[in-house]
Amino acid sequence: MKRFIVFGMMLPGLLLLLAGCHSDKKQADSIYEELKKSASYEKDFVANQEKLDQYKSPCQNAISPETVSSQTIKGR
């Protein structure tokens, strides 16, 4: 009887372990394709961001939000 109980408790765990270990090539290929799309979007973003950075004025680079917030706190 004890063996039956032990086996009954181990079987669901074993089944879950085996179900989680199987390879699903179709799902892996789908994830890979989505990651490739995401990477291409990021490349476009970087290229556009670099173009925009060229048009920043030097004055915008000198004043950062950190500088403004630290000056505001010191002034109180």
All heavy atoms as a GROMACS GRO file, in nm:
protein
  597
    1MET      N    1   0.083  -0.120   0.000
    1MET     CA    2   0.000   0.000   0.000
    1MET      C    3   0.087   0.127   0.000
    1MET      O    4   0.055   0.222  -0.068
    1MET     CB    5  -0.092  -0.003   0.123
    1MET     CG    6  -0.188   0.110   0.129
    1MET     SD    7  -0.307   0.096  -0.003
    1MET     CE    8  -0.410   0.231   0.032
    2LYS      N    9   0.196   0.126   0.079
    2LYS     CA   10   0.284   0.242   0.084
    2LYS      C   11   0.348   0.267  -0.051
    2LYS      O   12   0.365   0.381  -0.092
    2LYS     CB   13   0.392   0.224   0.191
    2LYS     CG   14   0.346   0.244   0.330
    2LYS     CD   15   0.463   0.239   0.426
    2LYS     CE   16   0.418   0.265   0.566
    2LYS     NZ   17   0.531   0.271   0.659
    3ARG      N   18   0.383   0.158  -0.119
    3ARG     CA   19   0.445   0.174  -0.251
    3ARG      C   20   0.348   0.240  -0.348
    3ARG      O   21   0.388   0.323  -0.430
    3ARG     CB   22   0.487   0.038  -0.307
    3ARG     CG   23   0.605  -0.019  -0.238
    3ARG     CD   24   0.647  -0.147  -0.303
    3ARG     NE   25   0.759  -0.205  -0.233
    3ARG     CZ   26   0.811  -0.320  -0.260
    3ARG    NH1   27   0.761  -0.393  -0.359
    3ARG    NH2   28   0.912  -0.366  -0.192
    4PHE      N   29   0.222   0.205  -0.340
    4PHE     CA   30   0.122   0.263  -0.428
    4PHE      C   31   0.107   0.413  -0.401
    4PHE      O   32   0.099   0.494  -0.494
    4PHE     CB   33  -0.013   0.192  -0.408
    4PHE     CG   34  -0.122   0.246  -0.496
    4PHE    CD1   35  -0.122   0.221  -0.632
    4PHE    CD2   36  -0.224   0.322  -0.441
    4PHE    CE1   37  -0.222   0.271  -0.713
    4PHE    CE2   38  -0.324   0.373  -0.522
    4PHE     CZ   39  -0.324   0.346  -0.658
    5ILE      N   40   0.108   0.453  -0.276
    5ILE     CA   41   0.096   0.595  -0.239
    5ILE      C   42   0.219   0.671  -0.287
    5ILE      O   43   0.207   0.780  -0.345
    5ILE     CB   44   0.075   0.609  -0.087
    5ILE    CG1   45  -0.060   0.553  -0.047
    5ILE    CG2   46   0.087   0.756  -0.046
    5ILE    CD1   47  -0.083   0.547   0.103
    6VAL      N   48   0.338   0.615  -0.264
    6VAL     CA   49   0.461   0.681  -0.307
    6VAL      C   50   0.463   0.694  -0.458
    6VAL      O   51   0.496   0.799  -0.514
    6VAL     CB   52   0.585   0.604  -0.256
    6VAL    CG1   53   0.712   0.656  -0.321
    6VAL    CG2   54   0.594   0.610  -0.105
    7PHE      N   55   0.428   0.587  -0.529
    7PHE     CA   56   0.425   0.591  -0.675
    7PHE      C   57   0.320   0.693  -0.724
    7PHE      O   58   0.344   0.767  -0.819
    7PHE     CB   59   0.393   0.452  -0.731
    7PHE     CG   60   0.390   0.447  -0.880
    7PHE    CD1   61   0.507   0.456  -0.953
    7PHE    CD2   62   0.269   0.435  -0.947
    7PHE    CE1   63   0.504   0.453  -1.091
    7PHE    CE2   64   0.265   0.432  -1.085
    7PHE     CZ   65   0.383   0.440  -1.158
    8GLY      N   66   0.206   0.697  -0.658
    8GLY     CA   67   0.100   0.791  -0.695
    8GLY      C   68   0.141   0.936  -0.674
    8GLY      O   69   0.096   1.026  -0.745
    9MET      N   70   0.230   0.960  -0.578
    9MET     CA   71   0.277   1.096  -0.554
    9MET      C   72   0.391   1.133  -0.649
    9MET      O   73   0.406   1.249  -0.686
    9MET     CB   74   0.323   1.111  -0.408
    9MET     CG   75   0.208   1.101  -0.310
    9MET     SD   76   0.261   1.103  -0.140
    9MET     CE   77   0.317   1.270  -0.125
   10MET      N   78   0.471   1.034  -0.688
   10MET     CA   79   0.584   1.061  -0.775
   10MET      C   80   0.544   1.074  -0.922
   10MET      O   81   0.606   1.148  -0.997
   10MET     CB   82   0.690   0.951  -0.760
   10MET     CG   83   0.762   0.955  -0.628
   10MET     SD   84   0.879   0.822  -0.608
   10MET     CE   85   0.988   0.847  -0.745
   11LEU      N   86   0.441   1.003  -0.963
   11LEU     CA   87   0.401   1.002  -1.103
   11LEU      C   88   0.363   1.141  -1.156
   11LEU      O   89   0.412   1.180  -1.261
   11LEU     CB   90   0.287   0.902  -1.124
   11LEU     CG   91   0.242   0.884  -1.267
   11LEU    CD1   92   0.356   0.828  -1.352
   11LEU    CD2   93   0.121   0.794  -1.274
   12PRO      N   94   0.279   1.219  -1.087
   12PRO     CA   95   0.248   1.353  -1.140
   12PRO      C   96   0.371   1.443  -1.152
   12PRO      O   97   0.386   1.516  -1.249
   12PRO     CB   98   0.149   1.410  -1.038
   12PRO     CG   99   0.090   1.293  -0.970
   12PRO     CD  100   0.197   1.188  -0.970
   13GLY      N  101   0.461   1.433  -1.056
   13GLY     CA  102   0.584   1.513  -1.063
   13GLY      C  103   0.670   1.472  -1.181
   13GLY      O  104   0.725   1.557  -1.252
   14LEU      N  105   0.681   1.343  -1.203
   14LEU     CA  106   0.758   1.293  -1.316
   14LEU      C  107   0.696   1.335  -1.448
   14LEU      O  108   0.766   1.376  -1.541
   14LEU     CB  109   0.769   1.140  -1.308
   14LEU     CG  110   0.851   1.072  -1.416
   14LEU    CD1  111   0.996   1.119  -1.410
   14LEU    CD2  112   0.842   0.921  -1.402
   15LEU      N  113   0.565   1.328  -1.457
   15LEU     CA  114   0.496   1.370  -1.580
   15LEU      C  115   0.516   1.519  -1.607
   15LEU      O  116   0.537   1.560  -1.722
   15LEU     CB  117   0.348   1.336  -1.572
   15LEU     CG  118   0.314   1.186  -1.578
   15LEU    CD1  119   0.164   1.166  -1.557
   15LEU    CD2  120   0.360   1.126  -1.709
   16LEU      N  121   0.509   1.600  -1.504
   16LEU     CA  122   0.532   1.744  -1.521
   16LEU      C  123   0.675   1.772  -1.565
   16LEU      O  124   0.699   1.858  -1.650
   16LEU     CB  125   0.502   1.819  -1.391
   16LEU     CG  126   0.354   1.836  -1.355
   16LEU    CD1  127   0.340   1.896  -1.216
   16LEU    CD2  128   0.284   1.922  -1.459
   17LEU      N  129   0.770   1.700  -1.508
   17LEU     CA  130   0.909   1.717  -1.544
   17LEU      C  131   0.931   1.681  -1.691
   17LEU      O  132   0.995   1.755  -1.766
   17LEU     CB  133   0.998   1.631  -1.454
   17LEU     CG  134   1.147   1.636  -1.485
   17LEU    CD1  135   1.202   1.774  -1.450
   17LEU    CD2  136   1.221   1.528  -1.410
   18LEU      N  137   0.876   1.570  -1.733
   18LEU     CA  138   0.893   1.527  -1.872
   18LEU      C  139   0.820   1.620  -1.969
   18LEU      O  140   0.867   1.646  -2.078
   18LEU     CB  141   0.845   1.383  -1.889
   18LEU     CG  142   0.930   1.277  -1.819
   18LEU    CD1  143   0.866   1.140  -1.835
   18LEU    CD2  144   1.071   1.278  -1.873
   19ALA      N  145   0.706   1.671  -1.928
   19ALA     CA  146   0.631   1.763  -2.015
   19ALA      C  147   0.706   1.894  -2.033
   19ALA      O  148   0.702   1.955  -2.140
   19ALA     CB  149   0.493   1.789  -1.956
   20GLY      N  150   0.778   1.937  -1.931
   20GLY     CA  151   0.852   2.062  -1.940
   20GLY      C  152   0.983   2.048  -2.016
   20GLY      O  153   1.041   2.147  -2.060
   21CYS      N  154   1.030   1.928  -2.035
   21CYS     CA  155   1.159   1.906  -2.099
   21CYS      C  156   1.150   1.879  -2.249
   21CYS      O  157   1.252   1.866  -2.314
   21CYS     CB  158   1.232   1.790  -2.033
   21CYS     SG  159   1.284   1.827  -1.865
   22HIS      N  160   1.032   1.867  -2.302
   22HIS     CA  161   1.023   1.835  -2.445
   22HIS      C  162   1.058   1.956  -2.530
   22HIS      O  163   1.041   2.070  -2.490
   22HIS     CB  164   0.886   1.779  -2.481
   22HIS     CG  165   0.780   1.884  -2.497
   22HIS    ND1  166   0.719   1.944  -2.391
   22HIS    CD2  167   0.727   1.938  -2.608
   22HIS    CE1  168   0.632   2.032  -2.435
   22HIS    NE2  169   0.635   2.032  -2.566
   23SER      N  170   1.106   1.931  -2.648
   23SER     CA  171   1.149   2.038  -2.738
   23SER      C  172   1.038   2.068  -2.838
   23SER      O  173   0.987   1.977  -2.904
   23SER     CB  174   1.276   1.993  -2.812
   23SER     OG  175   1.308   2.086  -2.912
   24ASP      N  176   1.000   2.193  -2.848
   24ASP     CA  177   0.897   2.233  -2.943
   24ASP      C  178   0.962   2.324  -3.045
   24ASP      O  179   0.971   2.445  -3.026
   24ASP     CB  180   0.783   2.302  -2.870
   24ASP     CG  181   0.662   2.324  -2.960
   24ASP    OD1  182   0.669   2.288  -3.079
   24ASP    OD2  183   0.562   2.378  -2.911
   25LYS      N  184   1.007   2.268  -3.155
   25LYS     CA  185   1.081   2.343  -3.257
   25LYS      C  186   0.995   2.453  -3.318
   25LYS      O  187   1.044   2.563  -3.344
   25LYS     CB  188   1.131   2.248  -3.365
   25LYS     CG  189   1.212   2.320  -3.471
   25LYS     CD  190   1.295   2.224  -3.551
   25LYS     CE  191   1.369   2.288  -3.664
   25LYS     NZ  192   1.435   2.412  -3.634
   26LYS      N  193   0.867   2.426  -3.338
   26LYS     CA  194   0.778   2.526  -3.399
   26LYS      C  195   0.770   2.652  -3.310
   26LYS      O  196   0.778   2.764  -3.358
   26LYS     CB  197   0.640   2.465  -3.419
   26LYS     CG  198   0.544   2.553  -3.491
   26LYS     CD  199   0.412   2.481  -3.513
   26LYS     CE  200   0.312   2.570  -3.580
   26LYS     NZ  201   0.182   2.504  -3.597
   27GLN      N  202   0.756   2.631  -3.181
   27GLN     CA  203   0.747   2.744  -3.089
   27GLN      C  204   0.881   2.818  -3.081
   27GLN      O  205   0.885   2.940  -3.078
   27GLN     CB  206   0.705   2.696  -2.950
   27GLN     CG  207   0.685   2.809  -2.852
   27GLN     CD  208   0.640   2.759  -2.716
   27GLN    OE1  209   0.642   2.639  -2.687
   27GLN    NE2  210   0.599   2.851  -2.631
   28ALA      N  211   0.991   2.744  -3.081
   28ALA     CA  212   1.123   2.806  -3.075
   28ALA      C  213   1.148   2.889  -3.201
   28ALA      O  214   1.203   3.000  -3.194
   28ALA     CB  215   1.230   2.700  -3.060
   29ASP      N  216   1.107   2.839  -3.317
   29ASP     CA  217   1.123   2.915  -3.442
   29ASP      C  218   1.040   3.042  -3.440
   29ASP      O  219   1.083   3.147  -3.488
   29ASP     CB  220   1.086   2.828  -3.562
   29ASP     CG  221   1.187   2.718  -3.589
   29ASP    OD1  222   1.302   2.730  -3.542
   29ASP    OD2  223   1.150   2.621  -3.658
   30SER      N  224   0.920   3.033  -3.385
   30SER     CA  225   0.832   3.150  -3.375
   30SER      C  226   0.895   3.258  -3.287
   30SER      O  227   0.896   3.376  -3.322
   30SER     CB  228   0.697   3.109  -3.319
   30SER     OG  229   0.618   3.221  -3.292
   31ILE      N  230   0.949   3.216  -3.174
   31ILE     CA  231   1.014   3.311  -3.083
   31ILE      C  232   1.135   3.374  -3.150
   31ILE      O  233   1.158   3.494  -3.141
   31ILE     CB  234   1.052   3.241  -2.952
   31ILE    CG1  235   0.926   3.204  -2.874
   31ILE    CG2  236   1.144   3.329  -2.867
   31ILE    CD1  237   0.952   3.114  -2.755
   32TYR      N  238   1.212   3.293  -3.223
   32TYR     CA  239   1.331   3.343  -3.292
   32TYR      C  240   1.293   3.448  -3.396
   32TYR      O  241   1.359   3.552  -3.406
   32TYR     CB  242   1.404   3.226  -3.358
   32TYR     CG  243   1.527   3.268  -3.435
   32TYR    CD1  244   1.642   3.307  -3.368
   32TYR    CD2  245   1.526   3.270  -3.574
   32TYR    CE1  246   1.755   3.346  -3.438
   32TYR    CE2  247   1.639   3.310  -3.644
   32TYR     CZ  248   1.752   3.347  -3.576
   32TYR     OH  249   1.863   3.387  -3.645
   33GLU      N  250   1.188   3.424  -3.471
   33GLU     CA  251   1.144   3.521  -3.573
   33GLU      C  252   1.100   3.653  -3.508
   33GLU      O  253   1.129   3.761  -3.559
   33GLU     CB  254   1.031   3.462  -3.658
   33GLU     CG  255   1.075   3.347  -3.747
   33GLU     CD  256   1.185   3.387  -3.844
   33GLU    OE1  257   1.180   3.498  -3.900
   33GLU    OE2  258   1.277   3.305  -3.863
   34GLU      N  259   1.031   3.644  -3.396
   34GLU     CA  260   0.988   3.766  -3.326
   34GLU      C  261   1.108   3.844  -3.273
   34GLU      O  262   1.110   3.967  -3.276
   34GLU     CB  263   0.892   3.731  -3.211
   34GLU     CG  264   0.757   3.679  -3.258
   34GLU     CD  265   0.680   3.780  -3.340
   34GLU    OE1  266   0.682   3.901  -3.307
   34GLU    OE2  267   0.618   3.739  -3.439
   35LEU      N  268   1.208   3.773  -3.225
   35LEU     CA  269   1.329   3.841  -3.177
   35LEU      C  270   1.403   3.909  -3.291
   35LEU      O  271   1.458   4.018  -3.274
   35LEU     CB  272   1.421   3.741  -3.106
   35LEU     CG  273   1.374   3.696  -2.968
   35LEU    CD1  274   1.465   3.585  -2.915
   35LEU    CD2  275   1.372   3.813  -2.872
   36LYS      N  276   1.405   3.846  -3.409
   36LYS     CA  277   1.469   3.909  -3.524
   36LYS      C  278   1.396   4.037  -3.563
   36LYS      O  279   1.459   4.138  -3.595
   36LYS     CB  280   1.472   3.812  -3.643
   36LYS     CG  281   1.585   3.713  -3.636
   36LYS     CD  282   1.593   3.611  -3.748
   36LYS     CE  283   1.541   3.648  -3.881
   36LYS     NZ  284   1.557   3.543  -3.983
   37LYS      N  285   1.263   4.034  -3.560
   37LYS     CA  286   1.185   4.155  -3.591
   37LYS      C  287   1.216   4.266  -3.490
   37LYS      O  288   1.235   4.381  -3.526
   37LYS     CB  289   1.035   4.125  -3.586
   37LYS     CG  290   0.978   4.068  -3.711
   37LYS     CD  291   0.827   4.071  -3.701
   37LYS     CE  292   0.769   3.937  -3.734
   37LYS     NZ  293   0.623   3.933  -3.718
   38SER      N  294   1.221   4.229  -3.364
   38SER     CA  295   1.249   4.326  -3.259
   38SER      C  296   1.387   4.388  -3.278
   38SER      O  297   1.405   4.509  -3.262
   38SER     CB  298   1.242   4.257  -3.122
   38SER     OG  299   1.280   4.343  -3.021
   39ALA      N  300   1.485   4.307  -3.314
   39ALA     CA  301   1.621   4.358  -3.336
   39ALA      C  302   1.624   4.456  -3.453
   39ALA      O  303   1.695   4.557  -3.448
   39ALA     CB  304   1.716   4.243  -3.360
   40SER      N  305   1.546   4.429  -3.557
   40SER     CA  306   1.545   4.521  -3.671
   40SER      C  307   1.481   4.654  -3.632
   40SER      O  308   1.524   4.760  -3.677
   40SER     CB  309   1.473   4.459  -3.791
   40SER     OG  310   1.335   4.451  -3.769
   41TYR      N  311   1.378   4.650  -3.547
   41TYR     CA  312   1.317   4.775  -3.500
   41TYR      C  313   1.417   4.855  -3.417
   41TYR      O  314   1.422   4.977  -3.427
   41TYR     CB  315   1.192   4.748  -3.415
   41TYR     CG  316   1.077   4.686  -3.490
   41TYR    CD1  317   0.992   4.595  -3.427
   41TYR    CD2  318   1.052   4.717  -3.623
   41TYR    CE1  319   0.886   4.539  -3.494
   41TYR    CE2  320   0.946   4.660  -3.691
   41TYR     CZ  321   0.862   4.571  -3.625
   41TYR     OH  322   0.758   4.514  -3.691
   42GLU      N  323   1.494   4.786  -3.336
   42GLU     CA  324   1.593   4.854  -3.253
   42GLU      C  325   1.703   4.918  -3.338
   42GLU      O  326   1.748   5.027  -3.308
   42GLU     CB  327   1.654   4.758  -3.152
   42GLU     CG  328   1.556   4.719  -3.042
   42GLU     CD  329   1.614   4.619  -2.945
   42GLU    OE1  330   1.738   4.606  -2.939
   42GLU    OE2  331   1.536   4.555  -2.872
   43LYS      N  332   1.743   4.852  -3.446
   43LYS     CA  333   1.845   4.908  -3.535
   43LYS      C  334   1.793   5.038  -3.598
   43LYS      O  335   1.866   5.137  -3.607
   43LYS     CB  336   1.883   4.808  -3.644
   43LYS     CG  337   1.971   4.697  -3.597
   43LYS     CD  338   2.004   4.603  -3.711
   43LYS     CE  339   2.082   4.484  -3.662
   43LYS     NZ  340   2.107   4.387  -3.769
   44ASP      N  341   1.666   5.036  -3.642
   44ASP     CA  342   1.608   5.157  -3.699
   44ASP      C  343   1.602   5.269  -3.596
   44ASP      O  344   1.630   5.385  -3.626
   44ASP     CB  345   1.467   5.130  -3.752
   44ASP     CG  346   1.466   5.038  -3.873
   44ASP    OD1  347   1.571   5.026  -3.939
   44ASP    OD2  348   1.359   4.980  -3.902
   45PHE      N  349   1.566   5.234  -3.473
   45PHE     CA  350   1.558   5.335  -3.367
   45PHE      C  351   1.695   5.397  -3.341
   45PHE      O  352   1.707   5.519  -3.329
   45PHE     CB  353   1.504   5.272  -3.239
   45PHE     CG  354   1.502   5.366  -3.123
   45PHE    CD1  355   1.402   5.461  -3.110
   45PHE    CD2  356   1.602   5.362  -3.027
   45PHE    CE1  357   1.402   5.551  -3.005
   45PHE    CE2  358   1.602   5.450  -2.922
   45PHE     CZ  359   1.502   5.544  -2.910
   46VAL      N  360   1.797   5.315  -3.334
   46VAL     CA  361   1.932   5.366  -3.307
   46VAL      C  362   1.976   5.459  -3.419
   46VAL      O  363   2.032   5.567  -3.394
   46VAL     CB  364   2.032   5.249  -3.289
   46VAL    CG1  365   2.175   5.299  -3.290
   46VAL    CG2  366   2.002   5.176  -3.161
   47ALA      N  367   1.950   5.420  -3.543
   47ALA     CA  368   1.990   5.505  -3.655
   47ALA      C  369   1.918   5.639  -3.650
   47ALA      O  370   1.980   5.745  -3.669
   47ALA     CB  371   1.959   5.434  -3.787
   48ASN      N  372   1.789   5.638  -3.621
   48ASN     CA  373   1.713   5.763  -3.612
   48ASN      C  374   1.757   5.847  -3.493
   48ASN      O  375   1.762   5.969  -3.500
   48ASN     CB  376   1.563   5.734  -3.605
   48ASN     CG  377   1.509   5.682  -3.735
   48ASN    OD1  378   1.561   5.712  -3.842
   48ASN    ND2  379   1.405   5.601  -3.727
   49GLN      N  380   1.788   5.781  -3.383
   49GLN     CA  381   1.830   5.855  -3.263
   49GLN      C  382   1.965   5.923  -3.288
   49GLN      O  383   1.986   6.035  -3.243
   49GLN     CB  384   1.840   5.759  -3.144
   49GLN     CG  385   1.864   5.828  -3.013
   49GLN     CD  386   1.748   5.916  -2.971
   49GLN    OE1  387   1.632   5.886  -2.997
   49GLN    NE2  388   1.779   6.028  -2.909
   50GLU      N  389   2.055   5.856  -3.357
   50GLU     CA  390   2.184   5.917  -3.387
   50GLU      C  391   2.167   6.040  -3.476
   50GLU      O  392   2.235   6.141  -3.456
   50GLU     CB  393   2.276   5.815  -3.454
   50GLU     CG  394   2.326   5.709  -3.358
   50GLU     CD  395   2.403   5.598  -3.427
   50GLU    OE1  396   2.405   5.592  -3.552
   50GLU    OE2  397   2.461   5.514  -3.355
   51LYS      N  398   2.074   6.035  -3.570
   51LYS     CA  399   2.047   6.152  -3.654
   51LYS      C  400   1.993   6.267  -3.570
   51LYS      O  401   2.031   6.383  -3.589
   51LYS     CB  402   1.947   6.117  -3.764
   51LYS     CG  403   2.002   6.026  -3.871
   51LYS     CD  404   1.894   5.992  -3.971
   51LYS     CE  405   1.939   5.884  -4.066
   51LYS     NZ  406   1.830   5.840  -4.155
   52LEU      N  407   1.904   6.235  -3.477
   52LEU     CA  408   1.847   6.340  -3.391
   52LEU      C  409   1.952   6.400  -3.298
   52LEU      O  410   1.950   6.519  -3.271
   52LEU     CB  411   1.731   6.283  -3.309
   52LEU     CG  412   1.604   6.250  -3.386
   52LEU    CD1  413   1.505   6.180  -3.295
   52LEU    CD2  414   1.542   6.375  -3.445
   53ASP      N  415   2.043   6.317  -3.249
   53ASP     CA  416   2.148   6.366  -3.160
   53ASP      C  417   2.238   6.468  -3.228
   53ASP      O  418   2.295   6.556  -3.163
   53ASP     CB  419   2.231   6.251  -3.105
   53ASP     CG  420   2.157   6.171  -2.999
   53ASP    OD1  421   2.058   6.224  -2.944
   53ASP    OD2  422   2.200   6.057  -2.972
   54GLN      N  423   2.251   6.459  -3.359
   54GLN     CA  424   2.335   6.554  -3.432
   54GLN      C  425   2.276   6.694  -3.427
   54GLN      O  426   2.348   6.793  -3.435
   54GLN     CB  427   2.348   6.512  -3.579
   54GLN     CG  428   2.428   6.385  -3.598
   54GLN     CD  429   2.426   6.340  -3.744
   54GLN    OE1  430   2.359   6.400  -3.827
   54GLN    NE2  431   2.499   6.234  -3.773
   55TYR      N  432   2.145   6.704  -3.412
   55TYR     CA  433   2.079   6.834  -3.415
   55TYR      C  434   2.058   6.894  -3.277
   55TYR      O  435   2.001   7.002  -3.264
   55TYR     CB  436   1.943   6.822  -3.487
   55TYR     CG  437   1.961   6.783  -3.630
   55TYR    CD1  438   1.925   6.656  -3.674
   55TYR    CD2  439   2.016   6.871  -3.722
   55TYR    CE1  440   1.941   6.619  -3.806
   55TYR    CE2  441   2.033   6.835  -3.855
   55TYR     CZ  442   1.996   6.708  -3.895
   55TYR     OH  443   2.014   6.672  -4.026
   56LYS      N  444   2.105   6.829  -3.173
   56LYS     CA  445   2.095   6.885  -3.038
   56LYS      C  446   2.186   7.007  -3.029
   56LYS      O  447   2.296   7.007  -3.080
   56LYS     CB  448   2.142   6.784  -2.934
   56LYS     CG  449   2.037   6.700  -2.877
   56LYS     CD  450   2.099   6.617  -2.766
   56LYS     CE  451   1.997   6.544  -2.686
   56LYS     NZ  452   2.061   6.464  -2.582
   57SER      N  453   2.138   7.108  -2.959
   57SER     CA  454   2.224   7.224  -2.940
   57SER      C  455   2.317   7.200  -2.822
   57SER      O  456   2.283   7.125  -2.730
   57SER     CB  457   2.139   7.348  -2.915
   57SER     OG  458   2.082   7.344  -2.788
   58PRO      N  459   2.433   7.263  -2.819
   58PRO     CA  460   2.527   7.245  -2.707
   58PRO      C  461   2.465   7.287  -2.574
   58PRO      O  462   2.499   7.235  -2.471
   58PRO     CB  463   2.644   7.334  -2.743
   58PRO     CG  464   2.633   7.359  -2.888
   58PRO     CD  465   2.488   7.347  -2.923
   59CYS      N  466   2.375   7.381  -2.579
   59CYS     CA  467   2.312   7.430  -2.456
   59CYS      C  468   2.228   7.319  -2.392
   59CYS      O  469   2.224   7.307  -2.271
   59CYS     CB  470   2.224   7.550  -2.488
   59CYS     SG  471   2.151   7.625  -2.342
   60GLN      N  472   2.160   7.237  -2.472
   60GLN     CA  473   2.079   7.128  -2.418
   60GLN      C  474   2.166   7.025  -2.348
   60GLN      O  475   2.125   6.964  -2.251
   60GLN     CB  476   2.000   7.061  -2.529
   60GLN     CG  477   1.885   7.144  -2.581
   60GLN     CD  478   1.816   7.076  -2.697
   60GLN    OE1  479   1.876   7.003  -2.773
   60GLN    NE2  480   1.688   7.103  -2.711
   61ASN      N  481   2.286   7.006  -2.395
   61ASN     CA  482   2.375   6.909  -2.332
   61ASN      C  483   2.429   6.960  -2.199
   61ASN      O  484   2.464   6.883  -2.113
   61ASN     CB  485   2.493   6.874  -2.425
   61ASN     CG  486   2.447   6.799  -2.548
   61ASN    OD1  487   2.346   6.732  -2.544
   61ASN    ND2  488   2.522   6.811  -2.654
   62ALA      N  489   2.438   7.092  -2.183
   62ALA     CA  490   2.497   7.149  -2.062
   62ALA      C  491   2.399   7.143  -1.944
   62ALA      O  492   2.440   7.133  -1.830
   62ALA     CB  493   2.538   7.294  -2.087
   63ILE      N  494   2.270   7.151  -1.970
   63ILE     CA  495   2.171   7.151  -1.863
   63ILE      C  496   2.103   7.015  -1.860
   63ILE      O  497   2.028   6.981  -1.950
   63ILE     CB  498   2.065   7.262  -1.883
   63ILE    CG1  499   2.133   7.397  -1.887
   63ILE    CG2  500   1.960   7.256  -1.774
   63ILE    CD1  501   2.039   7.511  -1.920
   64SER      N  502   2.132   6.941  -1.757
   64SER     CA  503   2.070   6.809  -1.744
   64SER      C  504   1.965   6.814  -1.635
   64SER      O  505   1.970   6.899  -1.546
   64SER     CB  506   2.177   6.704  -1.711
   64SER     OG  507   2.227   6.728  -1.582
   65PRO      N  508   1.869   6.724  -1.637
   65PRO     CA  509   1.768   6.721  -1.530
   65PRO      C  510   1.830   6.703  -1.392
   65PRO      O  511   1.780   6.757  -1.295
   65PRO     CB  512   1.681   6.601  -1.566
   65PRO     CG  513   1.703   6.579  -1.711
   65PRO     CD  514   1.842   6.626  -1.741
   66GLU      N  515   1.941   6.629  -1.385
   66GLU     CA  516   2.006   6.609  -1.256
   66GLU      C  517   2.059   6.741  -1.200
   66GLU      O  518   2.050   6.769  -1.082
   66GLU     CB  519   2.121   6.508  -1.266
   66GLU     CG  520   2.076   6.367  -1.297
   66GLU     CD  521   2.052   6.344  -1.446
   66GLU    OE1  522   2.101   6.423  -1.528
   66GLU    OE2  523   1.981   6.248  -1.479
   67THR      N  524   2.117   6.823  -1.289
   67THR     CA  525   2.170   6.952  -1.248
   67THR      C  526   2.059   7.042  -1.196
   67THR      O  527   2.071   7.106  -1.092
   67THR     CB  528   2.243   7.021  -1.365
   67THR    OG1  529   2.341   6.933  -1.415
   67THR    CG2  530   2.306   7.150  -1.322
   68VAL      N  531   1.949   7.045  -1.269
   68VAL     CA  532   1.837   7.131  -1.230
   68VAL      C  533   1.779   7.085  -1.098
   68VAL      O  534   1.754   7.166  -1.008
   68VAL     CB  535   1.728   7.131  -1.340
   68VAL    CG1  536   1.604   7.204  -1.294
   68VAL    CG2  537   1.783   7.192  -1.468
   69SER      N  538   1.760   6.955  -1.079
   69SER     CA  539   1.700   6.907  -0.954
   69SER      C  540   1.793   6.929  -0.836
   69SER      O  541   1.749   6.962  -0.727
   69SER     CB  542   1.662   6.760  -0.965
   69SER     OG  543   1.777   6.681  -0.982
   70SER      N  544   1.924   6.914  -0.855
   70SER     CA  545   2.016   6.935  -0.742
   70SER      C  546   2.021   7.083  -0.706
   70SER      O  547   2.033   7.118  -0.589
   70SER     CB  548   2.156   6.882  -0.774
   70SER     OG  549   2.213   6.957  -0.880
   71GLN      N  550   2.011   7.174  -0.803
   71GLN     CA  551   2.011   7.316  -0.773
   71GLN      C  552   1.882   7.356  -0.704
   71GLN      O  553   1.883   7.440  -0.616
   71GLN     CB  554   2.029   7.397  -0.902
   71GLN     CG  555   2.168   7.388  -0.960
   71GLN     CD  556   2.179   7.457  -1.094
   71GLN    OE1  557   2.080   7.503  -1.149
   71GLN    NE2  558   2.300   7.464  -1.147
   72THR      N  559   1.773   7.294  -0.741
   72THR     CA  560   1.645   7.324  -0.678
   72THR      C  561   1.646   7.281  -0.532
   72THR      O  562   1.601   7.353  -0.444
   72THR     CB  563   1.530   7.250  -0.751
   72THR    OG1  564   1.536   7.284  -0.890
   72THR    CG2  565   1.396   7.287  -0.694
   73ILE      N  566   1.703   7.165  -0.504
   73ILE     CA  567   1.708   7.115  -0.367
   73ILE      C  568   1.800   7.204  -0.283
   73ILE      O  569   1.768   7.238  -0.168
   73ILE     CB  570   1.756   6.969  -0.363
   73ILE    CG1  571   1.650   6.879  -0.428
   73ILE    CG2  572   1.786   6.923  -0.222
   73ILE    CD1  573   1.694   6.737  -0.451
   74LYS      N  574   1.914   7.246  -0.336
   74LYS     CA  575   2.007   7.330  -0.261
   74LYS      C  576   1.945   7.466  -0.232
   74LYS      O  577   1.974   7.527  -0.131
   74LYS     CB  578   2.137   7.349  -0.339
   74LYS     CG  579   2.222   7.225  -0.343
   74LYS     CD  580   2.347   7.251  -0.425
   74LYS     CE  581   2.430   7.125  -0.440
   74LYS     NZ  582   2.547   7.146  -0.526
   75GLY      N  583   1.859   7.515  -0.321
   75GLY     CA  584   1.800   7.646  -0.304
   75GLY      C  585   1.694   7.653  -0.198
   75GLY      O  586   1.656   7.760  -0.152
   76ARG      N  587   1.644   7.543  -0.153
   76ARG     CA  588   1.535   7.542  -0.053
   76ARG      C  589   1.584   7.568   0.084
   76ARG      O  590   1.678   7.550   0.138
   76ARG     CB  591   1.462   7.409  -0.055
   76ARG     CG  592   1.376   7.396  -0.177
   76ARG     CD  593   1.295   7.271  -0.165
   76ARG     NE  594   1.211   7.263  -0.283
   76ARG     CZ  595   1.134   7.164  -0.310
   76ARG    NH1  596   1.127   7.060  -0.231
   76ARG    NH2  597   1.060   7.162  -0.418
   0.00000   0.00000   0.00000
